[in-house]
Amino acid sequence: MKGHLLFWISGLYLAQASPFALCPAGYSIQNIGGGCYDTDECAADRGICGKWGICWNLEGSYMCQCPTGLTTSGSNQTQCPDVNCDQYITQSIPEQTLPGFNSIISVLRDNCLMLNKSGMTVATNETFTVLTNVTDSLQLLFSGVCGSSEVTTLLKATENLIRLMSPLLRDNVSRINTSHTEIEIVVIREKTPPQGPVKLTNENIQLDTTWETVIGKNYPGFGFAVLLSYKSLQILTNISDKLSSRVVTVSVSNPNITNLSEPIILTFKHLTLSDQNATCVYWSEVGGGAWSSQGCTLVVSNSTHTVCSCTHLSSFALLSEMQKMKEDGKISLVMSVCVSVAFALMVLSLLTALWCRFMSKKHNGGRQRLQRSNLKSTSNIDSRDF
């Protein structure tokens, strides 16, 4: 009752200022003598929140929501700023990257600036094609044996590209499969946060999670989940002979990827049937980069597949323990041989010591008998002399 009273008081105040203004701000008169209805500012002005903003019509007002990485500069009715393309500035020190990497970063920045000028309406299949082409180029650039820092650079650049371009895709589901990369991206845009399971799959990996995990605590009006499988990343690290699955990158719109409310489930397909002993690992950037099992646990495994559970997002793979078992077996064999040789030497030393002691006693006994014989002979000679 109090709210309605304030509503009509504001209407009377506006009516005094203009005979045609019978409704408060954010409302329009339905007809002469009729009531007021909410004005849909989002429908009236499609660009009210800028090229990248998502407009939400509220009762008597509206609100602008910006994609991940973009924030309004003030109130909720401020247009979203342009996409930040500075993350694709080339490195000033050539030694920090591999030869040719800066040229690819320049291509990324050029596409980012192009998308920034054109807006979200044209960022559809062309954007997805750019994503896969760049990912393929990065894998070819990093082909061969590379160090941990180079692999970290590749994965970080790919994740940044995914988070930039995924919200711009027009289709709800996008898939592409090239000779080096396989990607599936799911994008949803609804007024209320979606709920329920999310499943992404390709030839080598399956991701099971929920929309609650994908979105997180704050819903910006959209959500996306990405499953990217590298087909050529097997040869990029100096431990490639220990990987028993494809390397995959999982990315979502949730900015909190280090401590998920619910773990994600990854089902890996083994590269060979013999890879039964495997460890679920992710690529950690600590110390330049290395495989780590922290936060990932093995759920179940057989000769063809392994199911992993992880409480964070990153790039994942299966680390085969067969090579480790072989190395451990070699070490055990060497240790056994060394122990056997040491034992044999110890026994030989003991026998030598006993033999020397025996020979010493025998030699001393002979000397004593010789001395007694000499003494006896001497005493006999002396007795004859007397």
C-alpha positions as CSV (number, residue, x, y, z in Angstrom):
1,M,0.0,0.0,0.0
2,K,2.8,2.4,0.9
3,G,4.6,1.6,-2.4
4,H,1.5,2.3,-4.5
5,L,1.1,5.6,-2.6
6,L,4.6,6.7,-3.4
7,F,4.1,5.6,-7.0
8,W,1.1,7.8,-7.5
9,I,2.7,10.7,-5.6
10,S,5.6,10.6,-8.0
11,G,3.2,10.4,-10.9
12,L,1.3,13.5,-9.7
13,Y,4.6,15.3,-9.3
14,L,5.6,14.5,-12.9
15,A,2.1,15.5,-14.1
16,Q,2.6,19.0,-12.7
17,A,5.7,19.4,-14.7
18,S,4.1,18.2,-18.0
19,P,0.4,17.4,-18.8
20,F,1.6,14.4,-20.8
21,A,4.0,12.9,-18.1
22,L,1.6,10.8,-16.0
23,C,4.1,8.0,-15.2
24,P,7.4,7.9,-13.3
25,A,10.7,7.4,-15.0
26,G,11.0,3.9,-16.5
27,Y,7.3,3.6,-17.1
28,S,5.1,4.6,-20.0
29,I,1.4,5.4,-20.2
30,Q,-0.6,2.6,-21.7
31,N,-3.3,4.7,-23.2
32,I,-5.2,7.9,-22.4
33,G,-6.8,7.3,-19.1
34,G,-5.1,3.9,-18.7
35,G,-2.4,2.8,-16.3
36,C,1.4,2.8,-16.6
37,Y,3.5,-0.1,-17.8
38,D,7.2,-0.8,-17.6
39,T,9.4,0.5,-20.5
40,D,11.7,-2.1,-22.0
41,E,14.8,0.0,-22.4
42,C,16.7,-3.0,-23.8
43,A,14.3,-3.4,-26.7
44,A,14.1,0.3,-27.4
45,D,17.8,0.7,-27.7
46,R,19.8,-2.4,-28.6
47,G,23.1,-0.6,-28.0
48,I,22.3,0.8,-24.6
49,C,24.9,-1.4,-22.9
50,G,27.5,-1.1,-25.7
51,K,28.7,-3.7,-28.2
52,W,29.7,-6.3,-25.6
53,G,27.1,-5.6,-22.8
54,I,24.1,-7.7,-22.1
55,C,21.0,-5.6,-21.2
56,W,18.5,-6.8,-18.6
57,N,15.2,-5.1,-18.4
58,L,14.1,-4.5,-14.8
59,E,10.9,-3.1,-13.4
60,G,11.2,0.6,-14.0
61,S,14.8,0.4,-15.0
62,Y,17.5,-1.8,-16.7
63,M,20.9,-3.2,-15.9
64,C,24.0,-3.8,-18.0
65,Q,26.1,-7.0,-17.6
66,C,29.5,-7.3,-19.2
67,P,31.3,-10.5,-20.3
68,T,34.1,-12.0,-18.3
69,G,37.1,-9.6,-18.2
70,L,35.0,-6.5,-18.9
71,T,33.5,-4.3,-16.2
72,T,31.4,-1.3,-16.2
73,S,33.1,1.9,-15.1
74,G,30.4,3.0,-12.7
75,S,26.7,2.2,-12.2
76,N,25.0,-0.8,-13.6
77,Q,23.6,1.4,-16.4
78,T,27.1,2.2,-17.8
79,Q,28.1,0.8,-21.2
80,C,30.6,-2.0,-21.1
81,P,34.1,-0.9,-22.3
82,D,35.9,-2.4,-25.3
83,V,37.6,-5.7,-25.1
84,N,41.1,-5.6,-23.6
85,C,43.5,-6.6,-26.4
86,D,46.7,-5.6,-24.5
87,Q,47.1,-9.2,-23.3
88,Y,48.2,-10.0,-26.9
89,I,51.1,-7.4,-27.0
90,T,54.2,-9.1,-28.2
91,Q,57.1,-9.6,-25.9
92,S,59.9,-7.0,-26.0
93,I,62.6,-9.6,-25.1
94,P,63.0,-12.2,-27.9
95,E,64.5,-14.7,-25.5
96,Q,61.2,-14.9,-23.6
97,T,59.5,-16.8,-26.4
98,L,60.3,-19.1,-29.2
99,P,61.0,-17.8,-32.7
100,G,57.8,-17.1,-34.5
101,F,55.6,-16.9,-31.4
102,N,55.4,-13.1,-31.4
103,S,54.0,-13.2,-35.0
104,I,51.1,-15.4,-33.8
105,I,50.5,-13.1,-30.9
106,S,50.3,-10.3,-33.3
107,V,47.7,-12.2,-35.3
108,L,45.7,-12.7,-32.1
109,R,45.8,-9.0,-31.3
110,D,44.8,-8.0,-34.8
111,N,41.7,-10.3,-34.6
112,C,40.9,-9.0,-31.1
113,L,41.0,-5.4,-32.4
114,M,38.9,-6.4,-35.4
115,L,36.3,-8.0,-33.2
116,N,36.3,-5.0,-30.9
117,K,35.4,-2.7,-33.8
118,S,32.8,-4.9,-35.4
119,G,31.0,-6.1,-32.2
120,M,29.5,-9.3,-31.2
121,T,27.1,-9.7,-34.1
122,V,29.8,-10.9,-36.5
123,A,31.8,-13.0,-34.1
124,T,30.4,-16.4,-35.0
125,N,32.0,-19.1,-37.1
126,E,34.8,-16.7,-38.1
127,T,35.8,-16.4,-34.5
128,F,35.8,-20.2,-34.0
129,T,37.9,-20.6,-37.1
130,V,40.5,-18.1,-35.8
131,L,40.6,-20.0,-32.5
132,T,41.4,-23.4,-34.1
133,N,43.8,-21.9,-36.7
134,V,45.8,-20.2,-34.0
135,T,45.8,-23.3,-31.8
136,D,47.0,-25.5,-34.7
137,S,49.8,-22.9,-35.5
138,L,50.9,-22.9,-31.9
139,Q,51.2,-26.6,-31.8
140,L,53.2,-26.7,-35.0
141,L,55.4,-23.9,-33.7
142,F,56.1,-25.8,-30.5
143,S,56.6,-29.1,-32.3
144,G,59.7,-31.1,-31.2
145,V,61.1,-31.3,-27.7
146,C,60.6,-28.1,-25.8
147,G,61.2,-27.0,-22.2
148,S,58.5,-26.6,-19.5
149,S,58.4,-22.8,-19.9
150,E,57.6,-23.1,-23.6
151,V,54.7,-25.5,-22.9
152,T,53.4,-23.1,-20.2
153,T,53.5,-20.3,-22.7
154,L,51.5,-22.3,-25.2
155,L,48.8,-23.4,-22.8
156,K,48.5,-19.9,-21.2
157,A,48.0,-18.3,-24.6
158,T,45.4,-20.8,-25.6
159,E,43.4,-20.4,-22.4
160,N,43.4,-16.6,-22.8
161,L,42.2,-16.9,-26.4
162,I,39.4,-19.3,-25.3
163,R,38.2,-17.0,-22.6
164,L,38.2,-14.0,-25.0
165,M,36.4,-15.6,-27.9
166,S,34.0,-18.1,-26.3
167,P,31.5,-15.5,-25.1
168,L,31.4,-14.0,-28.6
169,L,30.1,-17.2,-30.3
170,R,26.6,-16.9,-31.6
171,D,25.7,-20.6,-31.6
172,N,24.9,-22.4,-28.4
173,V,27.1,-25.4,-29.4
174,S,30.2,-25.2,-31.6
175,R,32.4,-28.0,-32.7
176,I,35.4,-28.3,-34.9
177,N,38.0,-31.0,-35.6
178,T,41.3,-30.4,-37.4
179,S,44.4,-32.5,-37.8
180,H,45.9,-30.9,-34.6
181,T,43.0,-29.7,-32.5
182,E,39.5,-30.8,-31.5
183,I,37.3,-28.3,-29.7
184,E,33.7,-28.2,-28.4
185,I,32.2,-25.0,-26.9
186,V,28.8,-24.7,-25.2
187,V,27.5,-21.2,-24.6
188,I,24.2,-20.3,-22.9
189,R,22.5,-17.0,-22.5
190,E,19.4,-16.9,-20.2
191,K,17.9,-14.4,-17.8
192,T,18.2,-16.8,-14.9
193,P,21.2,-18.9,-14.1
194,P,21.0,-22.4,-15.8
195,Q,21.2,-25.5,-13.7
196,G,21.8,-29.2,-14.3
197,P,24.5,-31.3,-15.9
198,V,26.9,-30.3,-18.6
199,K,28.6,-32.9,-20.8
200,L,31.2,-32.2,-23.5
201,T,32.9,-35.0,-25.4
202,N,35.2,-35.8,-28.3
203,E,37.2,-38.7,-29.6
204,N,39.7,-38.8,-26.7
205,I,38.1,-37.2,-23.7
206,Q,34.7,-36.6,-22.0
207,L,34.0,-33.8,-19.5
208,D,31.2,-34.1,-17.0
209,T,30.3,-31.1,-14.8
210,T,27.3,-28.8,-13.9
211,W,26.2,-25.4,-14.9
212,E,26.6,-24.3,-11.2
213,T,30.3,-25.1,-11.5
214,V,30.6,-23.5,-14.9
215,I,29.0,-20.2,-13.8
216,G,30.1,-19.9,-10.2
217,K,28.6,-17.5,-7.7
218,N,28.0,-14.5,-9.9
219,Y,26.0,-14.9,-13.1
220,P,26.8,-12.3,-15.7
221,G,23.9,-13.3,-18.0
222,F,25.8,-16.0,-19.9
223,G,28.0,-19.0,-19.4
224,F,30.4,-21.1,-21.4
225,A,32.3,-24.4,-21.1
226,V,35.2,-25.4,-23.4
227,L,36.8,-28.8,-24.0
228,L,39.9,-28.6,-26.2
229,S,42.0,-31.6,-27.1
230,Y,45.6,-31.2,-28.4
231,K,46.5,-33.9,-30.9
232,S,50.1,-32.8,-31.5
233,L,51.1,-31.8,-27.9
234,Q,52.3,-35.4,-27.3
235,I,55.7,-34.5,-28.7
236,L,56.1,-31.1,-27.1
237,T,57.5,-32.0,-23.7
238,N,60.6,-34.0,-22.7
239,I,58.4,-36.4,-20.9
240,S,56.1,-37.2,-23.8
241,D,57.0,-40.9,-23.6
242,K,55.2,-41.0,-20.2
243,L,51.9,-39.5,-21.4
244,S,49.2,-42.2,-22.0
245,S,46.5,-39.8,-23.2
246,R,45.9,-36.6,-25.2
247,V,46.5,-33.3,-23.4
248,V,43.2,-31.4,-22.9
249,T,42.4,-27.9,-21.7
250,V,39.1,-27.3,-19.8
251,S,37.9,-23.7,-19.5
252,V,34.6,-22.2,-18.1
253,S,33.2,-18.7,-17.6
254,N,33.6,-19.1,-13.8
255,P,36.6,-16.9,-12.9
256,N,37.3,-19.0,-9.8
257,I,39.0,-22.0,-11.3
258,T,41.4,-22.9,-8.4
259,N,38.8,-24.2,-5.9
260,L,35.7,-25.5,-7.5
261,S,32.6,-26.1,-5.5
262,E,32.2,-29.5,-7.1
263,P,34.9,-31.4,-8.9
264,I,34.9,-32.0,-12.6
265,I,35.0,-35.5,-14.0
266,L,37.3,-36.3,-16.9
267,T,37.2,-39.6,-18.7
268,F,40.4,-40.2,-20.8
269,K,40.8,-42.7,-23.6
270,H,44.2,-44.4,-23.4
271,L,46.5,-44.1,-26.4
272,T,47.4,-47.8,-26.1
273,L,45.6,-50.7,-24.4
274,S,48.6,-51.5,-22.3
275,D,48.4,-48.2,-20.3
276,Q,46.6,-49.5,-17.3
277,N,48.8,-47.9,-14.6
278,A,48.2,-44.2,-15.0
279,T,48.1,-41.0,-12.8
280,C,45.7,-38.1,-13.2
281,V,47.8,-34.9,-13.6
282,Y,47.5,-31.3,-14.6
283,W,50.0,-28.8,-15.9
284,S,51.2,-26.6,-13.0
285,E,52.8,-23.3,-13.8
286,V,54.8,-23.4,-10.6
287,G,58.6,-23.3,-11.3
288,G,58.2,-22.8,-15.0
289,G,55.8,-25.7,-15.5
290,A,55.5,-29.4,-14.7
291,W,52.9,-32.2,-14.4
292,S,51.4,-32.4,-11.0
293,S,48.7,-34.7,-9.4
294,Q,47.6,-32.2,-6.7
295,G,43.9,-31.8,-6.7
296,C,43.3,-34.7,-9.1
297,T,42.4,-38.3,-8.0
298,L,41.9,-41.4,-10.0
299,V,38.3,-42.7,-9.7
300,V,38.4,-45.9,-11.8
301,S,40.6,-47.3,-14.6
302,N,40.7,-50.2,-17.0
303,S,42.7,-51.1,-20.1
304,T,41.0,-48.5,-22.4
305,H,39.8,-45.6,-20.2
306,T,40.6,-43.8,-16.9
307,V,38.2,-41.6,-15.0
308,C,39.7,-38.7,-13.1
309,S,38.2,-36.2,-10.6
310,C,39.8,-32.7,-10.3
311,T,38.9,-29.8,-8.0
312,H,40.4,-27.1,-10.3
313,L,40.6,-26.3,-14.0
314,S,43.7,-26.3,-16.1
315,S,45.2,-28.6,-18.8
316,F,45.1,-32.3,-18.0
317,A,46.5,-35.6,-19.1
318,L,47.3,-39.1,-17.9
319,L,50.8,-39.8,-16.8
320,S,51.8,-43.4,-17.4
321,E,53.5,-45.2,-14.6
322,M,54.8,-48.0,-16.9
323,Q,57.9,-46.0,-17.7
324,K,58.4,-45.2,-14.1
325,M,58.0,-48.9,-13.2
326,K,60.6,-49.8,-15.8
327,E,63.0,-47.2,-14.4
328,D,62.3,-48.4,-10.9
329,G,62.9,-52.0,-12.1
330,K,66.2,-51.0,-13.7
331,I,67.2,-49.3,-10.4
332,S,66.2,-52.4,-8.4
333,L,68.2,-54.6,-10.8
334,V,71.3,-52.4,-10.4
335,M,70.9,-52.3,-6.7
336,S,70.5,-56.1,-6.5
337,V,73.7,-56.6,-8.6
338,C,75.6,-54.1,-6.5
339,V,74.4,-55.8,-3.2
340,S,75.4,-59.2,-4.6
341,V,78.8,-58.0,-5.7
342,A,79.3,-56.3,-2.3
343,F,78.3,-59.5,-0.5
344,A,80.6,-61.6,-2.6
345,L,83.5,-59.2,-2.0
346,M,82.7,-59.3,1.7
347,V,82.7,-63.1,1.7
348,L,85.9,-63.1,-0.3
349,S,87.5,-60.7,2.1
350,L,86.4,-62.9,5.0
351,L,87.8,-66.0,3.4
352,T,91.1,-64.2,2.6
353,A,91.4,-63.0,6.2
354,L,90.8,-66.6,7.5
355,W,93.2,-68.0,4.9
356,C,95.9,-65.5,5.9
357,R,95.3,-66.2,9.6
358,F,95.6,-69.9,8.9
359,M,98.7,-69.5,6.9
360,S,100.2,-67.2,9.5
361,K,99.5,-69.8,12.2
362,K,101.0,-72.6,10.0
363,H,104.0,-70.5,9.3
364,N,104.5,-69.6,12.9
365,G,104.1,-73.3,13.9
366,G,106.8,-74.3,11.4
367,R,109.1,-71.7,12.7
368,Q,108.6,-72.8,16.3
369,R,109.3,-76.5,15.4
370,L,112.4,-75.4,13.5
371,Q,113.6,-73.3,16.4
372,R,113.0,-76.2,18.8
373,S,114.9,-78.5,16.4
374,N,117.7,-76.1,16.2
375,L,117.8,-75.7,20.0
376,K,117.9,-79.5,20.4
377,S,120.7,-79.9,17.9
378,T,122.7,-77.2,19.6
379,S,122.2,-78.8,23.0
380,N,123.4,-82.2,21.6
381,I,126.5,-80.6,20.2
382,D,127.3,-78.9,23.5
383,S,126.9,-82.1,25.4
384,R,129.3,-83.9,23.1
385,D,131.9,-81.2,23.6
386,F,131.8,-81.7,27.3
